[in-house]
Amino acid sequence: MLVAMTATGASLRRVATTRNRLQLARARTDRRDWVVKRRERTRHLIELGGLVVKSELVELTEDDRAVLFGLLVEAAAKLRGPERDQILLLWRRRGRREFGLGRTADGA
């Protein structure tokens, strides 16, 4: 009896594992419009988060989210000012220089 119960338990675990794999495969290939848009948004957010990490801001601020958000708000305020084009040009040059130094995985 114990052997049969053990075998049944193992069989149920295999079935559950197979079911979960099938559900994950179906989710990965789901092409509904809202699913595709959600995946694109998620990828975009992950890439932006990666840039924050690559810039070493996380370490420099000791992962203080309020400081990080404050930095971003300050940058947004500068971009709303009259020197927007000059600031963008400067930041773009710095960013490309850092990409060129190989400090990041992206080469864009």
TIVEX-682727 format. One record per residue: z, x, y of N, C-alpha, C in turn; residue in one letter; residue number from 1. Coordinates in nm, 2 decimals. Each point is the difference from the previous one (the first is absolute). Example, Ala and Ser with C-alpha at 12.3 -4.5 7.8 and 13.67 -1.06 7.14 Angstrom:
! TIVEX-682727
NODE    n_pz    n_px    n_py   ca_pz   ca_px   ca_py    c_pz    c_px    c_py  lofi  pator
NODE    0.78    1.32   -0.57    0.00   -0.09    0.12    0.00    0.09    0.12     A      1
NODE   -0.07   -0.04    0.11    0.00    0.09    0.11    0.08   -0.08    0.11     S      2
This chain:
! TIVEX-682727
NODE    n_pz    n_px    n_py   ca_pz   ca_px   ca_py    c_pz    c_px    c_py  lofi  pator
NODE    0.00    0.08   -0.12    0.00   -0.08    0.12    0.00    0.09    0.13     M      1
NODE    0.08    0.10    0.00    0.01    0.09    0.11   -0.13    0.07    0.02     L      2
NODE   -0.07    0.04   -0.10   -0.13    0.07    0.00   -0.10   -0.09    0.07     V      3
NODE    0.00   -0.13   -0.05   -0.09   -0.10    0.06    0.02   -0.02    0.15     A      4
NODE    0.12   -0.01    0.04    0.03   -0.02    0.14   -0.04    0.12    0.08     M      5
NODE    0.03    0.12   -0.05   -0.04    0.12    0.07   -0.16    0.01    0.01     T      6
NODE   -0.07   -0.04   -0.10   -0.14    0.00    0.00   -0.05   -0.10    0.10     A      7
NODE    0.06   -0.12    0.00   -0.04   -0.10    0.10    0.02    0.04    0.14     T      8
NODE    0.12    0.06    0.03    0.03    0.05    0.13   -0.11    0.11    0.05     G      9
NODE   -0.03    0.09   -0.09   -0.10    0.10    0.03   -0.14   -0.07    0.02     A     10
NODE   -0.03   -0.10   -0.07   -0.13   -0.07    0.01    0.00   -0.07    0.14     S     11
NODE    0.11   -0.06    0.03    0.01   -0.07    0.13   -0.02    0.10    0.12     L     12
NODE    0.06    0.11   -0.01   -0.01    0.11    0.10   -0.15    0.04    0.02     R     13
NODE   -0.07    0.02   -0.12   -0.14    0.04    0.01   -0.09   -0.11    0.06     R     14
NODE    0.03   -0.12   -0.03   -0.08   -0.11    0.06    0.03   -0.01    0.15     V     15
NODE    0.12    0.02    0.04    0.04   -0.01    0.14   -0.07    0.12    0.07     A     16
NODE    0.00    0.12   -0.06   -0.07    0.11    0.06   -0.15   -0.02    0.02     T     17
NODE   -0.06   -0.05   -0.11   -0.14   -0.03    0.01   -0.03   -0.11    0.11     T     18
NODE    0.08   -0.10    0.00   -0.02   -0.11    0.10    0.01    0.06    0.14     R     19
NODE    0.10    0.09    0.03    0.02    0.06    0.13   -0.12    0.09    0.04     N     20
NODE   -0.05    0.07   -0.10   -0.12    0.09    0.03   -0.12   -0.09    0.03     R     21
NODE   -0.02   -0.11   -0.07   -0.11   -0.09    0.03    0.01   -0.06    0.14     L     22
NODE    0.12   -0.04    0.04    0.03   -0.06    0.13   -0.03    0.11    0.11     Q     23
NODE    0.04    0.12   -0.02   -0.02    0.11    0.10   -0.15    0.03    0.01     L     24
NODE   -0.07    0.00   -0.11   -0.15    0.02    0.00   -0.07   -0.11    0.07     A     25
NODE    0.04   -0.12   -0.02   -0.05   -0.11    0.07    0.02    0.01    0.15     R     26
NODE    0.12    0.03    0.04    0.04    0.02    0.14   -0.08    0.11    0.07     A     27
NODE   -0.03    0.11   -0.07   -0.08    0.11    0.06   -0.14   -0.04    0.02     R     28
NODE   -0.05   -0.09   -0.08   -0.14   -0.04    0.02   -0.02   -0.14    0.07     T     29
NODE    0.11   -0.05    0.05   -0.01   -0.13    0.07   -0.08    0.02    0.13     D     30
NODE   -0.11   -0.08    0.02   -0.09    0.02    0.11    0.01   -0.12    0.10     R     31
NODE    0.11   -0.08   -0.01    0.01   -0.10    0.10    0.02    0.06    0.14     R     32
NODE   -0.06   -0.07    0.10    0.00    0.05    0.13    0.14    0.05    0.05     D     33
NODE    0.10   -0.09   -0.01    0.13    0.03    0.05    0.06    0.12   -0.07     W     34
NODE   -0.03    0.02   -0.13    0.05    0.11   -0.08   -0.06    0.13    0.05     V     35
NODE   -0.13    0.00    0.02   -0.07    0.12    0.05    0.05    0.04    0.13     V     36
NODE    0.02   -0.10    0.09    0.05    0.03    0.14    0.14    0.06   -0.01     K     37
NODE    0.09   -0.06   -0.09    0.13    0.05   -0.01    0.00    0.15   -0.05     R     38
NODE   -0.09    0.03   -0.10    0.00    0.13   -0.05   -0.05    0.10    0.11     R     39
NODE   -0.10   -0.04    0.08   -0.05    0.08    0.11    0.11    0.03    0.10     E     40
NODE    0.08   -0.10    0.03    0.11    0.01    0.10    0.10    0.09   -0.06     R     41
NODE    0.04   -0.01   -0.12    0.10    0.08   -0.07   -0.05    0.15    0.00     T     42
NODE   -0.12    0.02   -0.03   -0.05    0.14    0.00    0.00    0.06    0.14     R     43
NODE   -0.03   -0.08    0.10    0.00    0.05    0.14    0.14    0.04    0.04     H     44
NODE    0.10   -0.09   -0.03    0.14    0.03    0.03    0.05    0.12   -0.07     L     45
NODE   -0.04    0.02   -0.12    0.04    0.12   -0.08   -0.06    0.13    0.06     I     46
NODE   -0.12   -0.01    0.05   -0.07    0.11    0.06    0.07    0.04    0.13     E     47
NODE    0.03   -0.10    0.08    0.07    0.02    0.13    0.14    0.06   -0.03     L     48
NODE    0.07   -0.05   -0.10    0.13    0.06   -0.03   -0.01    0.14   -0.05     G     49
NODE   -0.11    0.03   -0.07   -0.03    0.14   -0.04   -0.02    0.09    0.12     G     50
NODE   -0.06   -0.05    0.10   -0.02    0.09    0.12    0.13    0.03    0.07     L     51
NODE    0.09   -0.10    0.00    0.14    0.02    0.06    0.07    0.11   -0.08     V     52
NODE   -0.01   -0.01   -0.13    0.07    0.10   -0.08   -0.07    0.14    0.01     V     53
NODE   -0.13    0.01    0.01   -0.08    0.12    0.01    0.03    0.07    0.13     K     54
NODE    0.03   -0.08    0.11    0.02    0.06    0.13    0.15    0.05    0.01     S     55
NODE    0.07   -0.01   -0.11    0.14    0.05   -0.01    0.10   -0.08    0.09     E     56
NODE   -0.04   -0.11    0.05    0.09   -0.08    0.08    0.11   -0.05   -0.07     L     57
NODE   -0.02   -0.03   -0.13    0.11   -0.06   -0.08    0.11    0.11   -0.01     V     58
NODE   -0.03    0.12   -0.03    0.10    0.11   -0.01    0.06    0.03    0.13     E     59
NODE   -0.09    0.01    0.11    0.05    0.04    0.13    0.10   -0.11    0.06     L     60
NODE   -0.02   -0.12   -0.04    0.09   -0.11    0.05    0.11   -0.04   -0.10     T     61
NODE    0.00    0.08   -0.11    0.10   -0.03   -0.11   -0.02   -0.14   -0.05     E     62
NODE   -0.12   -0.05   -0.01   -0.04   -0.13   -0.05    0.07   -0.11    0.08     D     63
NODE    0.02    0.02    0.13    0.06   -0.10    0.08   -0.11   -0.10    0.05     D     64
NODE    0.00   -0.12   -0.06   -0.11   -0.09    0.03    0.00   -0.05    0.14     R     65
NODE    0.12    0.00    0.07    0.00   -0.04    0.14   -0.07    0.10    0.09     A     66
NODE    0.03    0.13   -0.04   -0.07    0.11    0.08   -0.15    0.00   -0.02     V     67
NODE   -0.04   -0.02   -0.13   -0.14   -0.01   -0.03   -0.07   -0.11    0.08     L     68
NODE    0.06   -0.12   -0.01   -0.05   -0.11    0.07   -0.01    0.02    0.15     F     69
NODE    0.11    0.07    0.06    0.00    0.03    0.14   -0.11    0.09    0.04     G     70
NODE   -0.03    0.10   -0.09   -0.11    0.09    0.03   -0.13   -0.08    0.01     L     71
NODE   -0.02   -0.09   -0.10   -0.13   -0.08    0.00   -0.01   -0.09    0.12     L     72
NODE    0.12   -0.06    0.04    0.00   -0.08    0.12   -0.03    0.08    0.12     V     73
NODE    0.05    0.12    0.01   -0.03    0.09    0.11   -0.15    0.04    0.01     E     74
NODE   -0.05    0.03   -0.12   -0.14    0.03    0.00   -0.09   -0.12    0.04     A     75
NODE    0.04   -0.12   -0.04   -0.08   -0.12    0.04    0.01   -0.02    0.15     A     76
NODE    0.12    0.02    0.06    0.02   -0.01    0.14   -0.09    0.10    0.08     A     77
NODE   -0.01    0.12   -0.05   -0.09    0.10    0.06   -0.15   -0.04   -0.01     K     78
NODE   -0.03   -0.06   -0.11   -0.14   -0.05   -0.02   -0.04   -0.12    0.09     L     79
NODE    0.10   -0.07    0.05   -0.02   -0.11    0.09   -0.01    0.05    0.15     R     80
NODE    0.02    0.13    0.02    0.00    0.05    0.14   -0.14    0.04    0.04     G     81
NODE    0.00    0.05    0.12   -0.13    0.04    0.06   -0.07    0.13   -0.06     P     82
NODE    0.08    0.08   -0.07   -0.05    0.12   -0.06   -0.04   -0.02   -0.15     E     83
NODE   -0.03   -0.12   -0.04   -0.02   -0.03   -0.14   -0.11    0.09   -0.06     R     84
NODE   -0.11    0.01    0.07   -0.11    0.08   -0.06    0.03    0.14   -0.02     D     85
NODE    0.07    0.06    0.10    0.04    0.14   -0.01    0.10    0.02   -0.12     Q     86
NODE    0.10   -0.09   -0.01    0.10    0.01   -0.10   -0.07   -0.01   -0.14     I     87
NODE   -0.09   -0.10   -0.02   -0.07   -0.01   -0.12   -0.08    0.12   -0.04     L     88
NODE   -0.06    0.06    0.10   -0.08    0.12   -0.02    0.09    0.11   -0.05     L     89
NODE    0.11    0.02    0.07    0.10    0.11   -0.04    0.05   -0.03   -0.14     L     90
NODE    0.05   -0.12   -0.03    0.05   -0.03   -0.13   -0.10    0.01   -0.11     W     91
NODE   -0.12   -0.04    0.03   -0.11    0.01   -0.10   -0.03    0.15   -0.03     R     92
NODE    0.00    0.09    0.10   -0.03    0.14   -0.02    0.12    0.06   -0.09     R     93
NODE    0.12   -0.04    0.04    0.11    0.06   -0.08    0.00   -0.05   -0.15     R     94
NODE   -0.03   -0.13   -0.01   -0.01   -0.05   -0.14   -0.11    0.07   -0.08     G     95
NODE   -0.11    0.01    0.06   -0.11    0.07   -0.07    0.03    0.14   -0.04     R     96
NODE    0.07    0.07    0.10    0.04    0.14   -0.03    0.09    0.00   -0.11     R     97
NODE    0.10   -0.09   -0.01    0.09    0.00   -0.11   -0.07   -0.03   -0.13     E     98
NODE   -0.09   -0.09    0.00   -0.08   -0.03   -0.12   -0.08    0.13   -0.04     F     99
NODE   -0.05    0.07    0.09   -0.08    0.12   -0.03    0.08    0.11   -0.05     G    100
NODE    0.13    0.00    0.03    0.09    0.11   -0.05    0.04   -0.02   -0.14     L    101
NODE   -0.04   -0.12   -0.06    0.03   -0.02   -0.14    0.14   -0.05   -0.02     G    102
NODE    0.07   -0.04    0.10    0.14   -0.04   -0.01    0.01   -0.14   -0.06     R    103
NODE   -0.12   -0.07    0.00    0.00   -0.13   -0.06   -0.11   -0.01   -0.11     T    104
NODE    0.01   -0.10   -0.08   -0.10   -0.02   -0.11   -0.13   -0.05    0.05     A    105
NODE    0.00   -0.07    0.11   -0.13   -0.06    0.05   -0.07    0.11    0.09     D    106
NODE   -0.13   -0.01    0.00   -0.08    0.10    0.07   -0.07   -0.07    0.12     G    107
NODE    0.03   -0.12    0.03   -0.07   -0.08    0.11    0.04    0.05    0.13     A    108
